[in-house]
Amino acid sequence: MNSRSSAGHRLRRRFLRPVPVALAGVLVAGGVAVVPMLASGASAAACSVSYKVASQWGDGFQGVVAVTNNRSTALSGWKLAFTFGAGQKVSRGWNAEWKQSGKKVTVTNTASNDELAAGAAVSTGFLASWSGSNPAPKSFKLNGRTCDVVGAATPSASADVTPTFSESTSPTPTPTATASTSLTPTVAADGWNPPADLAQPLDEVWKHVESTYSDLYGFKNYGWDQLMATKGTVNYCVRWDSDNPVTATTRDKIHTALRTQFNKWIHAMVDDGKGYSSFPYTDVKVDVVGWAVKNRSTLQWSDDSVKVYAGVLDDAGAPQCAPDCGRFFHQDGDYSRCPGKEAEHYDESLWLTKGFEGGAGGDWGQRVGQEYFTGALDQENIHIYLHEVGHTFGLDDFYDWTPTGVSRFIMNAGSATEITTFDQWMLRDFWRHLKSRYGY
């Protein structure tokens, strides 16, 4: 429901994804990447609603709902109401307060998005369960008025549509070769010097981000914020959402993979041995400070090299490290109730779920299939994980558009298996627009 579970994605990306958002996804209320989507075309109704299933698996799915105020005056406070027709049950949501009573669902503004200007739109996402069928709701009411329904769709179980920034869910990609990119720079007056052939698509991406992220500059839990708060360290909780046993050897390989893979994004910020545009790090320390598991017996080691949280479950029954120790739950940095205080706090979670297809990413961390991740430990690039870390840093999904002249890059799920030059410059562009908040 409205619990601040780390399953939610607080970043909003036109996302899962995930993003899932990006989840677009699931950018960035807690857990899926979600960015506002504007309805197209005029409407006689006072409001219009777009409802999409971003990702669907087994008995769960992620949805994205975009609401547009078609009135000529602003709304000061809004509440959306609809009814599920096939027993779907919401477990949590982000970028709004989600509640469900029986079949009836209400979605209410938060303090940060209570004002909905004339012609403006707001997007919110949620996670829910389903069984048998998963039809879209037939009607929606905003503050008691019936809305037009725009683009409602019910995908098949293998649907790969992913919303934008908050919990991002990305479909399992079928990778193709990565196209090479010219590195000829063009120098701008402010020092912004991307390759000449990438200047236009990068500009298109940033304009898209500015027009679709509901709280782009106000959101304070991007991966950038986490790194600045910890002075270059990322603490992880591994959520082992599986009954498959884990040996000490596998545990250590997972820890090593996290350090290596996460730093691939950091290394994309390095030029000539220094951080690009005053970015203060060329490498960051990635520590695993906890493992969460339903049953301790699943972990086949007895040493005390890492803290174990056994039987600590979220609202949906998935294992998690102590919320009192999580940055997602305590963005004020107050870990006084964490047993190990700040030393045992975790900034992100690697959520490894048995049978999960695709991925999800946001400010809370990344979620991928347990079998996929452990099967990819010896690979040079664990590309679904890399895609989801991109969402943690604020990068968007590209399920409904691609910028001019580029189509193969890791944030365009399924098109590349490694961080490309275009991904690198999108990351740098995000940094240059946010760095002033950190004094750079």
VOKEGU-462612 format. One record per residue (C-alpha): chain; x, y, z. Coordinates in steps of 0.05 Angstrom, whole numbers, padded with zeros to 5 digits. Layout:
% VOKEGU-462612
<site chaine="A" east="X" north="Y" up="Z"/>
...
This chain:
% VOKEGU-462612
<site chaine="A" east="00000" north="00000" up="00000"/>
<site chaine="A" east="00032" north="00066" up="00021"/>
<site chaine="A" east="00089" north="00035" up="00060"/>
<site chaine="A" east="00157" north="00062" up="00043"/>
<site chaine="A" east="00183" north="-00006" up="00021"/>
<site chaine="A" east="00246" north="-00008" up="-00019"/>
<site chaine="A" east="00206" north="-00042" up="-00073"/>
<site chaine="A" east="00180" north="00025" up="-00094"/>
<site chaine="A" east="00220" north="00069" up="-00140"/>
<site chaine="A" east="00225" north="00141" up="-00117"/>
<site chaine="A" east="00259" north="00168" up="-00178"/>
<site chaine="A" east="00214" north="00182" up="-00235"/>
<site chaine="A" east="00235" north="00162" up="-00303"/>
<site chaine="A" east="00190" north="00154" up="-00363"/>
<site chaine="A" east="00200" north="00095" up="-00337"/>
<site chaine="A" east="00203" north="00011" up="-00285"/>
<site chaine="A" east="00213" north="00016" up="-00299"/>
<site chaine="A" east="00224" north="-00026" up="-00271"/>
<site chaine="A" east="00225" north="00020" up="-00287"/>
<site chaine="A" east="00223" north="00008" up="-00284"/>
<site chaine="A" east="00205" north="00053" up="-00300"/>
<site chaine="A" east="00251" north="00088" up="-00307"/>
<site chaine="A" east="00206" north="00035" up="-00283"/>
<site chaine="A" east="00218" north="00088" up="-00317"/>
<site chaine="A" east="00229" north="00065" up="-00262"/>
<site chaine="A" east="00207" north="00035" up="-00225"/>
<site chaine="A" east="00256" north="00154" up="-00219"/>
<site chaine="A" east="00229" north="00182" up="-00162"/>
<site chaine="A" east="00177" north="00163" up="-00110"/>
<site chaine="A" east="00197" north="00099" up="-00076"/>
<site chaine="A" east="00210" north="00040" up="-00122"/>
<site chaine="A" east="00196" north="00050" up="-00197"/>
<site chaine="A" east="00221" north="00100" up="-00248"/>
<site chaine="A" east="00160" north="00142" up="-00266"/>
<site chaine="A" east="00156" north="00207" up="-00304"/>
<site chaine="A" east="00093" north="00246" up="-00320"/>
<site chaine="A" east="00063" north="00230" up="-00387"/>
<site chaine="A" east="00021" north="00283" up="-00422"/>
<site chaine="A" east="-00042" north="00261" up="-00456"/>
<site chaine="A" east="-00048" north="00282" up="-00528"/>
<site chaine="A" east="-00108" north="00312" up="-00562"/>
<site chaine="A" east="-00165" north="00355" up="-00535"/>
<site chaine="A" east="-00217" north="00326" up="-00489"/>
<site chaine="A" east="-00286" north="00347" up="-00469"/>
<site chaine="A" east="-00278" north="00315" up="-00401"/>
<site chaine="A" east="-00248" north="00352" up="-00342"/>
<site chaine="A" east="-00191" north="00302" up="-00340"/>
<site chaine="A" east="-00158" north="00246" up="-00378"/>
<site chaine="A" east="-00122" north="00184" up="-00353"/>
<site chaine="A" east="-00072" north="00138" up="-00385"/>
<site chaine="A" east="-00065" north="00070" up="-00351"/>
<site chaine="A" east="-00009" north="00023" up="-00372"/>
<site chaine="A" east="00019" north="-00042" up="-00346"/>
<site chaine="A" east="00093" north="-00030" up="-00349"/>
<site chaine="A" east="00115" north="-00100" up="-00333"/>
<site chaine="A" east="00081" north="-00165" up="-00315"/>
<site chaine="A" east="00108" north="-00230" up="-00286"/>
<site chaine="A" east="00082" north="-00292" up="-00250"/>
<site chaine="A" east="00031" north="-00265" up="-00202"/>
<site chaine="A" east="00053" north="-00192" up="-00201"/>
<site chaine="A" east="00056" north="-00130" up="-00245"/>
<site chaine="A" east="00076" north="-00058" up="-00245"/>
<site chaine="A" east="00029" north="-00004" up="-00269"/>
<site chaine="A" east="00035" north="00069" up="-00287"/>
<site chaine="A" east="-00022" north="00118" up="-00286"/>
<site chaine="A" east="-00017" north="00188" up="-00316"/>
<site chaine="A" east="-00070" north="00240" up="-00300"/>
<site chaine="A" east="-00081" north="00304" up="-00340"/>
<site chaine="A" east="-00121" north="00363" up="-00315"/>
<site chaine="A" east="-00162" north="00386" up="-00376"/>
<site chaine="A" east="-00196" north="00442" up="-00339"/>
<site chaine="A" east="-00179" north="00515" up="-00349"/>
<site chaine="A" east="-00163" north="00524" up="-00275"/>
<site chaine="A" east="-00113" north="00490" up="-00230"/>
<site chaine="A" east="-00130" north="00436" up="-00179"/>
<site chaine="A" east="-00108" north="00447" up="-00108"/>
<site chaine="A" east="-00107" north="00375" up="-00084"/>
<site chaine="A" east="-00129" north="00316" up="-00126"/>
<site chaine="A" east="-00155" north="00245" up="-00115"/>
<site chaine="A" east="-00163" north="00192" up="-00169"/>
<site chaine="A" east="-00211" north="00134" up="-00159"/>
<site chaine="A" east="-00220" north="00071" up="-00199"/>
<site chaine="A" east="-00241" north="-00002" up="-00191"/>
<site chaine="A" east="-00203" north="-00065" up="-00208"/>
<site chaine="A" east="-00247" north="-00117" up="-00241"/>
<site chaine="A" east="-00207" north="-00181" up="-00232"/>
<site chaine="A" east="-00183" north="-00183" up="-00160"/>
<site chaine="A" east="-00118" north="-00145" up="-00170"/>
<site chaine="A" east="-00088" north="-00121" up="-00104"/>
<site chaine="A" east="-00041" north="-00061" up="-00097"/>
<site chaine="A" east="00018" north="-00074" up="-00051"/>
<site chaine="A" east="00052" north="-00006" up="-00056"/>
<site chaine="A" east="00056" north="00057" up="-00098"/>
<site chaine="A" east="00099" north="00118" up="-00107"/>
<site chaine="A" east="00092" north="00192" up="-00125"/>
<site chaine="A" east="00023" north="00189" up="-00093"/>
<site chaine="A" east="-00013" north="00157" up="-00034"/>
<site chaine="A" east="-00044" north="00091" up="-00056"/>
<site chaine="A" east="-00100" north="00057" up="-00017"/>
<site chaine="A" east="-00145" north="-00001" up="-00034"/>
<site chaine="A" east="-00210" north="-00025" up="-00002"/>
<site chaine="A" east="-00238" north="-00087" up="-00035"/>
<site chaine="A" east="-00238" north="-00072" up="-00109"/>
<site chaine="A" east="-00237" north="00003" up="-00101"/>
<site chaine="A" east="-00170" north="00040" up="-00107"/>
<site chaine="A" east="-00157" north="00113" up="-00089"/>
<site chaine="A" east="-00094" north="00152" up="-00109"/>
<site chaine="A" east="-00083" north="00217" up="-00072"/>
<site chaine="A" east="-00032" north="00272" up="-00084"/>
<site chaine="A" east="00029" north="00280" up="-00040"/>
<site chaine="A" east="00052" north="00346" up="-00011"/>
<site chaine="A" east="00100" north="00355" up="-00069"/>
<site chaine="A" east="00049" north="00347" up="-00125"/>
<site chaine="A" east="-00016" north="00372" up="-00095"/>
<site chaine="A" east="-00021" north="00429" up="-00145"/>
<site chaine="A" east="-00042" north="00406" up="-00214"/>
<site chaine="A" east="-00041" north="00464" up="-00262"/>
<site chaine="A" east="-00090" north="00472" up="-00320"/>
<site chaine="A" east="-00067" north="00427" up="-00376"/>
<site chaine="A" east="-00013" north="00395" up="-00332"/>
<site chaine="A" east="-00003" north="00321" up="-00320"/>
<site chaine="A" east="00023" north="00279" up="-00262"/>
<site chaine="A" east="00046" north="00207" up="-00265"/>
<site chaine="A" east="00047" north="00155" up="-00210"/>
<site chaine="A" east="00064" north="00082" up="-00207"/>
<site chaine="A" east="00047" north="00020" up="-00166"/>
<site chaine="A" east="00061" north="-00053" up="-00155"/>
<site chaine="A" east="00004" north="-00103" up="-00150"/>
<site chaine="A" east="-00014" north="-00177" up="-00153"/>
<site chaine="A" east="-00059" north="-00210" up="-00204"/>
<site chaine="A" east="-00088" north="-00279" up="-00219"/>
<site chaine="A" east="-00122" north="-00307" up="-00280"/>
<site chaine="A" east="-00130" north="-00243" up="-00318"/>
<site chaine="A" east="-00106" north="-00171" up="-00311"/>
<site chaine="A" east="-00154" north="-00125" up="-00348"/>
<site chaine="A" east="-00146" north="-00050" up="-00343"/>
<site chaine="A" east="-00198" north="-00011" up="-00302"/>
<site chaine="A" east="-00255" north="00013" up="-00346"/>
<site chaine="A" east="-00265" north="00082" up="-00315"/>
<site chaine="A" east="-00230" north="00134" up="-00272"/>
<site chaine="A" east="-00255" north="00193" up="-00232"/>
<site chaine="A" east="-00213" north="00253" up="-00212"/>
<site chaine="A" east="-00242" north="00291" up="-00153"/>
<site chaine="A" east="-00309" north="00259" up="-00168"/>
<site chaine="A" east="-00310" north="00275" up="-00242"/>
<site chaine="A" east="-00306" north="00221" up="-00295"/>
<site chaine="A" east="-00244" north="00224" up="-00339"/>
<site chaine="A" east="-00231" north="00205" up="-00410"/>
<site chaine="A" east="-00188" north="00142" up="-00415"/>
<site chaine="A" east="-00129" north="00151" up="-00462"/>
<site chaine="A" east="-00088" north="00092" up="-00487"/>
<site chaine="A" east="-00110" north="00040" up="-00436"/>
<site chaine="A" east="-00080" north="-00028" up="-00451"/>
<site chaine="A" east="-00075" north="-00097" up="-00421"/>
<site chaine="A" east="-00012" north="-00134" up="-00443"/>
<site chaine="A" east="00000" north="-00208" up="-00446"/>
<site chaine="A" east="00041" north="-00242" up="-00392"/>
<site chaine="A" east="00103" north="-00229" up="-00433"/>
<site chaine="A" east="00089" north="-00155" up="-00441"/>
<site chaine="A" east="00151" north="-00113" up="-00445"/>
<site chaine="A" east="00122" north="-00043" up="-00439"/>
<site chaine="A" east="00158" north="-00006" up="-00385"/>
<site chaine="A" east="00139" north="00061" up="-00354"/>
<site chaine="A" east="00186" north="00117" up="-00336"/>
<site chaine="A" east="00224" north="00140" up="-00275"/>
<site chaine="A" east="00208" north="00110" up="-00205"/>
<site chaine="A" east="00210" north="00035" up="-00195"/>
<site chaine="A" east="00235" north="00018" up="-00264"/>
<site chaine="A" east="00220" north="-00049" up="-00293"/>
<site chaine="A" east="00257" north="-00067" up="-00355"/>
<site chaine="A" east="00241" north="-00126" up="-00399"/>
<site chaine="A" east="00295" north="-00179" up="-00408"/>
<site chaine="A" east="00333" north="-00153" up="-00467"/>
<site chaine="A" east="00357" north="-00191" up="-00528"/>
<site chaine="A" east="00424" north="-00156" up="-00537"/>
<site chaine="A" east="00453" north="-00136" up="-00603"/>
<site chaine="A" east="00521" north="-00110" up="-00620"/>
<site chaine="A" east="00538" north="-00040" up="-00597"/>
<site chaine="A" east="00550" north="00011" up="-00651"/>
<site chaine="A" east="00615" north="00049" up="-00648"/>
<site chaine="A" east="00611" north="00124" up="-00636"/>
<site chaine="A" east="00656" north="00180" up="-00659"/>
<site chaine="A" east="00695" north="00216" up="-00604"/>
<site chaine="A" east="00706" north="00281" up="-00640"/>
<site chaine="A" east="00689" north="00335" up="-00589"/>
<site chaine="A" east="00652" north="00400" up="-00597"/>
<site chaine="A" east="00669" north="00450" up="-00543"/>
<site chaine="A" east="00613" north="00494" up="-00516"/>
<site chaine="A" east="00622" north="00559" up="-00479"/>
<site chaine="A" east="00606" north="00526" up="-00412"/>
<site chaine="A" east="00657" north="00471" up="-00423"/>
<site chaine="A" east="00605" north="00420" up="-00445"/>
<site chaine="A" east="00642" north="00382" up="-00499"/>
<site chaine="A" east="00606" north="00319" up="-00521"/>
<site chaine="A" east="00624" north="00285" up="-00587"/>
<site chaine="A" east="00597" north="00328" up="-00644"/>
<site chaine="A" east="00551" north="00274" up="-00669"/>
<site chaine="A" east="00520" north="00266" up="-00600"/>
<site chaine="A" east="00506" north="00339" up="-00585"/>
<site chaine="A" east="00436" north="00339" up="-00616"/>
<site chaine="A" east="00411" north="00273" up="-00586"/>
<site chaine="A" east="00438" north="00291" up="-00518"/>
<site chaine="A" east="00401" north="00358" up="-00521"/>
<site chaine="A" east="00337" north="00321" up="-00541"/>
<site chaine="A" east="00345" north="00273" up="-00482"/>
<site chaine="A" east="00355" north="00329" up="-00431"/>
<site chaine="A" east="00295" north="00368" up="-00457"/>
<site chaine="A" east="00254" north="00305" up="-00452"/>
<site chaine="A" east="00278" north="00295" up="-00380"/>
<site chaine="A" east="00261" north="00366" up="-00361"/>
<site chaine="A" east="00191" north="00361" up="-00392"/>
<site chaine="A" east="00173" north="00293" up="-00362"/>
<site chaine="A" east="00206" north="00287" up="-00293"/>
<site chaine="A" east="00157" north="00315" up="-00243"/>
<site chaine="A" east="00209" north="00337" up="-00191"/>
<site chaine="A" east="00274" north="00335" up="-00229"/>
<site chaine="A" east="00313" north="00386" up="-00189"/>
<site chaine="A" east="00276" north="00378" up="-00123"/>
<site chaine="A" east="00287" north="00303" up="-00115"/>
<site chaine="A" east="00344" north="00290" up="-00067"/>
<site chaine="A" east="00359" north="00215" up="-00070"/>
<site chaine="A" east="00392" north="00203" up="-00137"/>
<site chaine="A" east="00454" north="00160" up="-00136"/>
<site chaine="A" east="00492" north="00226" up="-00140"/>
<site chaine="A" east="00461" north="00248" up="-00073"/>
<site chaine="A" east="00480" north="00182" up="-00041"/>
<site chaine="A" east="00553" north="00187" up="-00063"/>
<site chaine="A" east="00559" north="00258" up="-00038"/>
<site chaine="A" east="00529" north="00240" up="00029"/>
<site chaine="A" east="00577" north="00182" up="00040"/>
<site chaine="A" east="00638" north="00216" up="00009"/>
<site chaine="A" east="00647" north="00163" up="-00044"/>
<site chaine="A" east="00621" north="00099" up="-00012"/>
<site chaine="A" east="00560" north="00057" up="-00030"/>
<site chaine="A" east="00534" north="00008" up="00022"/>
<site chaine="A" east="00491" north="-00049" up="-00004"/>
<site chaine="A" east="00440" north="-00097" up="00025"/>
<site chaine="A" east="00433" north="-00161" up="-00015"/>
<site chaine="A" east="00360" north="-00184" up="-00013"/>
<site chaine="A" east="00362" north="-00259" up="-00028"/>
<site chaine="A" east="00289" north="-00269" up="-00048"/>
<site chaine="A" east="00300" north="-00342" up="-00066"/>
<site chaine="A" east="00301" north="-00411" up="-00033"/>
<site chaine="A" east="00363" north="-00431" up="-00072"/>
<site chaine="A" east="00422" north="-00441" up="-00025"/>
<site chaine="A" east="00481" north="-00393" up="-00025"/>
<site chaine="A" east="00552" north="-00415" up="-00011"/>
<site chaine="A" east="00606" north="-00370" up="00016"/>
<site chaine="A" east="00640" north="-00373" up="-00051"/>
<site chaine="A" east="00577" north="-00349" up="-00088"/>
<site chaine="A" east="00568" north="-00295" up="-00035"/>
<site chaine="A" east="00638" north="-00269" up="-00046"/>
<site chaine="A" east="00630" north="-00270" up="-00121"/>
<site chaine="A" east="00567" north="-00229" up="-00115"/>
<site chaine="A" east="00603" north="-00178" up="-00072"/>
<site chaine="A" east="00660" north="-00173" up="-00123"/>
<site chaine="A" east="00611" north="-00167" up="-00181"/>
<site chaine="A" east="00575" north="-00109" up="-00147"/>
<site chaine="A" east="00640" north="-00071" up="-00137"/>
<site chaine="A" east="00662" north="-00082" up="-00208"/>
<site chaine="A" east="00596" north="-00069" up="-00243"/>
<site chaine="A" east="00575" north="-00008" up="-00203"/>
<site chaine="A" east="00642" north="00024" up="-00216"/>
<site chaine="A" east="00632" north="00018" up="-00291"/>
<site chaine="A" east="00585" north="00077" up="-00286"/>
<site chaine="A" east="00635" north="00115" up="-00242"/>
<site chaine="A" east="00690" north="00102" up="-00292"/>
<site chaine="A" east="00645" north="00132" up="-00346"/>
<site chaine="A" east="00655" north="00197" up="-00308"/>
<site chaine="A" east="00731" north="00195" up="-00314"/>
<site chaine="A" east="00772" north="00235" up="-00364"/>
<site chaine="A" east="00848" north="00233" up="-00364"/>
<site chaine="A" east="00850" north="00203" up="-00295"/>
<site chaine="A" east="00804" north="00256" up="-00265"/>
<site chaine="A" east="00730" north="00262" up="-00253"/>
<site chaine="A" east="00693" north="00296" up="-00311"/>
<site chaine="A" east="00671" north="00368" up="-00297"/>
<site chaine="A" east="00695" north="00367" up="-00224"/>
<site chaine="A" east="00662" north="00300" up="-00207"/>
<site chaine="A" east="00702" north="00283" up="-00145"/>
<site chaine="A" east="00712" north="00208" up="-00154"/>
<site chaine="A" east="00748" north="00163" up="-00203"/>
<site chaine="A" east="00727" north="00100" up="-00164"/>
<site chaine="A" east="00680" north="00089" up="-00106"/>
<site chaine="A" east="00681" north="00039" up="-00049"/>
<site chaine="A" east="00623" north="-00011" up="-00054"/>
<site chaine="A" east="00611" north="-00051" up="00009"/>
<site chaine="A" east="00559" north="-00103" up="00024"/>
<site chaine="A" east="00537" north="-00091" up="00096"/>
<site chaine="A" east="00479" north="-00140" up="00101"/>
<site chaine="A" east="00444" north="-00200" up="00071"/>
<site chaine="A" east="00368" north="-00209" up="00078"/>
<site chaine="A" east="00337" north="-00278" up="00073"/>
<site chaine="A" east="00273" north="-00311" up="00094"/>
<site chaine="A" east="00308" north="-00371" up="00126"/>
<site chaine="A" east="00378" north="-00369" up="00154"/>
<site chaine="A" east="00390" north="-00440" up="00132"/>
<site chaine="A" east="00390" north="-00416" up="00059"/>
<site chaine="A" east="00457" north="-00383" up="00071"/>
<site chaine="A" east="00509" north="-00438" up="00075"/>
<site chaine="A" east="00563" north="-00402" up="00113"/>
<site chaine="A" east="00576" north="-00392" up="00187"/>
<site chaine="A" east="00627" north="-00336" up="00188"/>
<site chaine="A" east="00607" north="-00267" up="00211"/>
<site chaine="A" east="00638" north="-00228" up="00153"/>
<site chaine="A" east="00571" north="-00196" up="00137"/>
<site chaine="A" east="00509" north="-00183" up="00179"/>
<site chaine="A" east="00449" north="-00228" up="00164"/>
<site chaine="A" east="00376" north="-00207" up="00171"/>
<site chaine="A" east="00334" north="-00270" up="00173"/>
<site chaine="A" east="00258" north="-00265" up="00172"/>
<site chaine="A" east="00255" north="-00189" up="00164"/>
<site chaine="A" east="00202" north="-00183" up="00110"/>
<site chaine="A" east="00169" north="-00126" up="00072"/>
<site chaine="A" east="00093" north="-00120" up="00063"/>
<site chaine="A" east="00095" north="-00169" up="00005"/>
<site chaine="A" east="00135" north="-00221" up="00043"/>
<site chaine="A" east="00202" north="-00209" up="00010"/>
<site chaine="A" east="00264" north="-00208" up="00055"/>
<site chaine="A" east="00296" north="-00141" up="00069"/>
<site chaine="A" east="00350" north="-00112" up="00113"/>
<site chaine="A" east="00326" north="-00072" up="00172"/>
<site chaine="A" east="00288" north="-00010" up="00148"/>
<site chaine="A" east="00319" north="00029" up="00206"/>
<site chaine="A" east="00385" north="00021" up="00171"/>
<site chaine="A" east="00363" north="00040" up="00101"/>
<site chaine="A" east="00376" north="00108" up="00068"/>
<site chaine="A" east="00312" north="00100" up="00028"/>
<site chaine="A" east="00274" north="00102" up="00094"/>
<site chaine="A" east="00319" north="00153" up="00128"/>
<site chaine="A" east="00341" north="00204" up="00077"/>
<site chaine="A" east="00355" north="00252" up="00134"/>
<site chaine="A" east="00415" north="00208" up="00152"/>
<site chaine="A" east="00387" north="00190" up="00220"/>
<site chaine="A" east="00407" north="00118" up="00233"/>
<site chaine="A" east="00401" north="00123" up="00308"/>
<site chaine="A" east="00353" north="00064" up="00310"/>
<site chaine="A" east="00397" north="00020" up="00266"/>
<site chaine="A" east="00431" north="-00033" up="00310"/>
<site chaine="A" east="00499" north="-00016" up="00281"/>
<site chaine="A" east="00483" north="00058" up="00273"/>
<site chaine="A" east="00512" north="00092" up="00211"/>
<site chaine="A" east="00567" north="00040" up="00201"/>
<site chaine="A" east="00514" north="-00012" up="00183"/>
<site chaine="A" east="00469" north="00033" up="00143"/>
<site chaine="A" east="00456" north="00013" up="00070"/>
<site chaine="A" east="00445" north="00062" up="00012"/>
<site chaine="A" east="00417" north="00013" up="-00038"/>
<site chaine="A" east="00392" north="-00059" up="-00043"/>
<site chaine="A" east="00409" north="-00111" up="-00094"/>
<site chaine="A" east="00343" north="-00150" up="-00096"/>
<site chaine="A" east="00354" north="-00218" up="-00126"/>
<site chaine="A" east="00287" north="-00251" up="-00139"/>
<site chaine="A" east="00278" north="-00323" up="-00160"/>
<site chaine="A" east="00240" north="-00327" up="-00226"/>
<site chaine="A" east="00240" north="-00252" up="-00238"/>
<site chaine="A" east="00248" north="-00232" up="-00310"/>
<site chaine="A" east="00277" north="-00166" up="-00331"/>
<site chaine="A" east="00296" north="-00114" up="-00279"/>
<site chaine="A" east="00276" north="-00055" up="-00237"/>
<site chaine="A" east="00316" north="00003" up="-00212"/>
<site chaine="A" east="00311" north="00067" up="-00173"/>
<site chaine="A" east="00339" north="00106" up="-00114"/>
<site chaine="A" east="00327" north="00045" up="-00070"/>
<site chaine="A" east="00372" north="00000" up="-00112"/>
<site chaine="A" east="00363" north="-00052" up="-00166"/>
<site chaine="A" east="00321" north="-00115" up="-00175"/>
<site chaine="A" east="00339" north="-00171" up="-00223"/>
<site chaine="A" east="00327" north="-00245" up="-00228"/>
<site chaine="A" east="00368" north="-00286" up="-00179"/>
<site chaine="A" east="00383" north="-00339" up="-00231"/>
<site chaine="A" east="00403" north="-00286" up="-00282"/>
<site chaine="A" east="00450" north="-00249" up="-00236"/>
<site chaine="A" east="00485" north="-00310" up="-00207"/>
<site chaine="A" east="00491" north="-00340" up="-00276"/>
<site chaine="A" east="00525" north="-00276" up="-00301"/>
<site chaine="A" east="00576" north="-00268" up="-00246"/>
<site chaine="A" east="00634" north="-00285" up="-00292"/>
<site chaine="A" east="00611" north="-00240" up="-00349"/>
<site chaine="A" east="00646" north="-00176" up="-00365"/>
<site chaine="A" east="00580" north="-00137" up="-00364"/>
<site chaine="A" east="00518" north="-00156" up="-00324"/>
<site chaine="A" east="00478" north="-00113" up="-00371"/>
<site chaine="A" east="00409" north="-00115" up="-00339"/>
<site chaine="A" east="00439" north="-00094" up="-00272"/>
<site chaine="A" east="00479" north="-00039" up="-00308"/>
<site chaine="A" east="00415" north="-00014" up="-00340"/>
<site chaine="A" east="00381" north="-00010" up="-00272"/>
<site chaine="A" east="00439" north="00027" up="-00240"/>
<site chaine="A" east="00431" north="00078" up="-00295"/>
<site chaine="A" east="00362" north="00091" up="-00267"/>
<site chaine="A" east="00391" north="00100" up="-00197"/>
<site chaine="A" east="00431" north="00158" up="-00225"/>
<site chaine="A" east="00369" north="00187" up="-00257"/>
<site chaine="A" east="00375" north="00163" up="-00329"/>
<site chaine="A" east="00310" north="00150" up="-00366"/>
<site chaine="A" east="00281" north="00092" up="-00406"/>
<site chaine="A" east="00271" north="00095" up="-00481"/>
<site chaine="A" east="00211" north="00049" up="-00494"/>
<site chaine="A" east="00170" north="00099" up="-00534"/>
<site chaine="A" east="00223" north="00141" up="-00569"/>
<site chaine="A" east="00297" north="00145" up="-00587"/>
<site chaine="A" east="00338" north="00208" up="-00597"/>
<site chaine="A" east="00362" north="00228" up="-00666"/>
<site chaine="A" east="00417" north="00185" up="-00694"/>
<site chaine="A" east="00427" north="00137" up="-00636"/>
<site chaine="A" east="00390" north="00072" up="-00621"/>
<site chaine="A" east="00440" north="00024" up="-00588"/>
<site chaine="A" east="00458" north="00042" up="-00517"/>
<site chaine="A" east="00448" north="00007" up="-00451"/>
<site chaine="A" east="00391" north="00052" up="-00427"/>
<site chaine="A" east="00352" north="00032" up="-00489"/>
<site chaine="A" east="00337" north="-00037" up="-00461"/>
<site chaine="A" east="00355" north="-00095" up="-00506"/>
<site chaine="A" east="00399" north="-00056" up="-00554"/>
<site chaine="A" east="00468" north="-00060" up="-00521"/>
<site chaine="A" east="00505" north="-00103" up="-00470"/>
<site chaine="A" east="00552" north="-00050" up="-00444"/>
<site chaine="A" east="00555" north="00023" up="-00425"/>
<site chaine="A" east="00565" north="00060" up="-00491"/>
<site chaine="A" east="00593" north="00129" up="-00506"/>
<site chaine="A" east="00522" north="00156" up="-00511"/>
<site chaine="A" east="00505" north="00127" up="-00441"/>
<site chaine="A" east="00570" north="00159" up="-00415"/>
<site chaine="A" east="00551" north="00228" up="-00440"/>
<site chaine="A" east="00479" north="00223" up="-00416"/>
<site chaine="A" east="00508" north="00208" up="-00347"/>
<site chaine="A" east="00555" north="00267" up="-00352"/>
<site chaine="A" east="00498" north="00312" up="-00375"/>
<site chaine="A" east="00458" north="00293" up="-00313"/>
<site chaine="A" east="00517" north="00309" up="-00269"/>
<site chaine="A" east="00530" north="00377" up="-00301"/>
<site chaine="A" east="00457" north="00397" up="-00288"/>
<site chaine="A" east="00458" north="00375" up="-00215"/>
<site chaine="A" east="00529" north="00388" up="-00192"/>
<site chaine="A" east="00516" north="00458" up="-00167"/>
<site chaine="A" east="00474" north="00430" up="-00111"/>
<site chaine="A" east="00538" north="00397" up="-00084"/>
<site chaine="A" east="00580" north="00459" up="-00091"/>
<site chaine="A" east="00615" north="00441" up="-00156"/>
